[in-house]
Amino acid sequence: MLTANHVKQYRLMAGFSQKELASKTGITRQTLSLIEKGTYNPSLKLCLNLCHALNQTLDTVFWVEPS
């Protein structure tokens, strides 16, 4: 099941490469890529780390309306 999120959108808005954001959050670029594609469900702690690095809220980055 794919899990939609807005990580890529906010990463690009912040001007980070995948490698830079991954480094800031202590994960690999490959893991970040899977999160952006929605094929990897990150832990709450990792979600919060991503949000802090992107200067965004959890709701902004990870809340997606059900379809």
N, CA, C and O of each residue as an XYZ file, in Angstrom:
268
protein
N       0.841     -1.189      0.000
C       0.000      0.000      0.000
C       0.882      1.247      0.000
O       1.830      1.335      0.780
N       0.582      2.186     -0.849
C       1.336      3.431     -0.910
C       0.825      4.410      0.132
O      -0.382      4.548      0.333
N       1.747      5.083      0.786
C       1.402      6.083      1.784
C       1.778      7.445      1.246
O       2.962      7.759      1.119
N       0.788      8.255      0.929
C       1.044      9.576      0.354
C       1.592     10.533      1.412
O       1.234     10.452      2.587
N       2.457     11.430      0.978
C       2.989     12.481      1.846
C       3.496     13.608      0.948
O       3.462     13.511     -0.279
N       3.960     14.666      1.585
C       4.438     15.844      0.852
C       5.920     16.101      1.106
O       6.383     17.234      0.976
N       6.662     15.067      1.465
C       8.078     15.240      1.799
C       8.852     15.820      0.620
O       9.599     16.784      0.786
N       8.682     15.248     -0.560
C       9.443     15.724     -1.726
C       9.129     17.184     -2.026
O      10.034     17.974     -2.296
N       7.859     17.541     -1.980
C       7.445     18.916     -2.261
C       8.148     19.898     -1.321
O       8.698     20.903     -1.772
N       8.132     19.610     -0.019
C       8.741     20.528      0.941
C      10.268     20.464      0.906
O      10.932     21.459      1.195
N      10.834     19.299      0.555
C      12.285     19.198      0.403
C      12.749     20.113     -0.728
O      13.729     20.844     -0.585
N      12.038     20.065     -1.849
C      12.402     20.904     -2.984
C      12.212     22.385     -2.658
O      13.032     23.218     -3.045
N      11.137     22.708     -1.951
C      10.897     24.104     -1.561
C      12.003     24.615     -0.636
O      12.362     25.792     -0.679
N      12.544     23.715      0.205
C      13.609     24.103      1.128
C      14.973     24.138      0.443
O      15.945     24.628      1.017
N      15.045     23.620     -0.781
C      16.297     23.652     -1.524
C      17.270     22.552     -1.160
O      18.469     22.687     -1.405
N      16.781     21.460     -0.576
C      17.643     20.343     -0.202
C      17.641     19.271     -1.282
O      16.618     19.014     -1.917
N      18.800     18.647     -1.484
C      18.847     17.427     -2.292
C      18.400     16.282     -1.377
O      18.315     16.448     -0.160
N      18.120     15.140     -1.963
C      17.774     13.983     -1.126
C      18.927     13.658     -0.184
O      18.705     13.353      0.988
N      20.140     13.722     -0.683
C      21.317     13.407      0.136
C      21.437     14.363      1.318
O      21.742     13.938      2.433
N      21.198     15.647      1.081
C      21.306     16.641      2.163
C      20.250     16.409      3.241
O      20.568     16.419      4.430
N      18.996     16.201      2.836
C      17.944     15.986      3.828
C      18.151     14.669      4.563
O      17.930     14.587      5.771
N      18.569     13.650      3.844
C      18.836     12.361      4.491
C      19.926     12.516      5.549
O      19.809     11.984      6.652
N      20.968     13.234      5.212
C      22.067     13.457      6.152
C      21.589     14.213      7.390
O      21.983     13.883      8.508
N      20.746     15.222      7.197
C      20.230     16.013      8.317
C      19.361     15.178      9.263
O      19.249     15.490     10.448
N      18.754     14.127      8.737
C      17.831     13.330      9.546
C      18.389     11.959      9.930
O      17.703     11.170     10.580
N      19.618     11.676      9.535
C      20.272     10.437      9.953
C      19.790      9.187      9.238
O      19.837      8.092      9.798
N      19.326      9.345      8.001
C      18.898      8.193      7.213
C      19.663      8.178      5.897
O      20.387      9.123      5.581
N      19.503      7.112      5.137
C      20.173      7.058      3.841
C      19.320      7.759      2.786
O      18.118      7.951      2.964
N      19.966      8.133      1.692
C      19.241      8.740      0.583
C      18.221      7.759      0.026
O      17.139      8.160     -0.403
N      18.561      6.477      0.033
C      17.647      5.459     -0.476
C      16.378      5.385      0.371
O      15.281      5.249     -0.169
N      16.520      5.472      1.688
C      15.356      5.449      2.579
C      14.489      6.675      2.328
O      13.264      6.564      2.267
N      15.106      7.834      2.183
C      14.348      9.049      1.898
C      13.594      8.911      0.581
O      12.438      9.322      0.482
N      14.231      8.344     -0.414
C      13.580      8.133     -1.700
C      12.329      7.263     -1.545
O      11.288      7.556     -2.133
N      12.437      6.200     -0.758
C      11.289      5.313     -0.528
C      10.174      6.037      0.235
O       8.994      5.816     -0.037
N      10.540      6.894      1.182
C       9.537      7.673      1.920
C       8.810      8.598      0.952
O       7.582      8.686      0.975
N       9.571      9.291      0.097
C       8.965     10.212     -0.863
C       8.031      9.487     -1.835
O       7.001     10.031     -2.233
N       8.390      8.270     -2.211
C       7.550      7.482     -3.120
C       6.332      6.890     -2.412
O       5.391      6.433     -3.061
N       6.354      6.902     -1.070
C       5.245      6.345     -0.312
C       5.308      4.843     -0.136
O       4.306      4.219      0.210
N       6.480      4.248     -0.371
C       6.608      2.802     -0.231
C       7.266      2.392      1.081
O       7.439      1.202      1.344
N       7.633      3.369      1.902
C       8.245      3.108      3.202
C       7.507      3.950      4.233
O       7.379      5.164      4.076
N       7.027      3.306      5.281
C       6.331      4.028      6.348
C       7.325      4.375      7.447
O       7.746      3.488      8.189
N       7.712      5.644      7.572
C       8.674      6.042      8.600
C       8.036      6.026      9.987
O       6.820      6.152     10.132
N       8.875      5.870     10.989
C       8.412      5.940     12.381
C       7.984      7.377     12.683
O       8.315      8.304     11.944
N       7.257      7.542     13.758
C       6.835      8.882     14.164
C       8.057      9.758     14.432
O       8.077     10.934     14.069
N       9.071      9.183     15.065
C      10.292      9.948     15.357
C      10.935     10.439     14.059
O      11.365     11.590     13.979
N      11.003      9.583     13.052
C      11.589      9.984     11.780
C      10.722     11.037     11.093
O      11.251     11.977     10.499
N       9.415     10.894     11.166
C       8.511     11.911     10.603
C       8.781     13.265     11.241
O       8.866     14.281     10.552
N       8.914     13.271     12.559
C       9.177     14.529     13.272
C      10.537     15.103     12.886
O      10.670     16.315     12.717
N      11.550     14.241     12.745
C      12.874     14.714     12.336
C      12.822     15.352     10.948
O      13.434     16.394     10.712
N      12.095     14.726     10.044
C      11.942     15.287      8.701
C      11.238     16.644      8.766
O      11.663     17.599      8.116
N      10.175     16.725      9.540
C       9.432     17.981      9.668
C      10.301     19.084     10.256
O      10.270     20.219      9.780
N      11.075     18.761     11.287
C      11.957     19.763     11.893
C      13.000     20.237     10.885
O      13.274     21.434     10.791
N      13.580     19.311     10.134
C      14.596     19.681      9.141
C      13.999     20.550      8.036
O      14.676     21.416      7.481
N      12.727     20.309      7.724
C      12.051     21.072      6.672
C      11.353     22.323      7.203
O      10.801     23.108      6.433
N      11.382     22.503      8.534
C      10.722     23.636      9.187
C       9.226     23.652      8.871
O       8.652     24.692      8.551
N       8.612     22.472      8.970
C       7.185     22.305      8.700
C       6.557     21.502      9.838
O       7.261     20.918     10.661
N       5.233     21.482      9.872
C       4.528     20.704     10.881
C       4.242     19.299     10.365
O       4.272     19.043      9.161
N       3.970     18.415     11.282
C       3.630     17.035     10.936
C       2.396     16.996     10.039
O       2.372     16.270      9.045
N       1.381     17.769     10.385
C       0.157     17.811      9.576
C       0.428     18.302      8.157
O      -0.135     17.775      7.198
N       1.277     19.296      8.025
C       1.561     19.866      6.715
C       2.239     18.851      5.799
O       1.896     18.747      4.621
N       3.185     18.115      6.331
C       3.982     17.207      5.511
C       3.322     15.843      5.313
O       3.415     15.260      4.232
N       2.663     15.335      6.341
C       2.183     13.954      6.271
C       0.672     13.785      6.213
O       0.201     12.679      5.948
N      -0.107     14.839      6.453
C      -1.567     14.683      6.391
C      -2.031     14.717      4.944
O      -1.745     15.661      4.207
N      -2.741     13.686      4.554
C      -3.312     13.608      3.204
C      -4.761     13.184      3.369
O      -5.065     12.221      4.073
N      -5.641     13.906      2.717
C      -7.062     13.571      2.797
C      -7.317     12.202      2.183
O      -6.760     11.873      1.136
N      -8.168     11.394      2.840
C      -8.492     10.090      2.268
C      -9.247     10.254      0.945
O     -10.044     11.177      0.772
N      -8.975      9.342      0.032
C      -9.653      9.449     -1.267
C     -10.820      8.514     -1.363
O     -11.498      8.477     -2.390
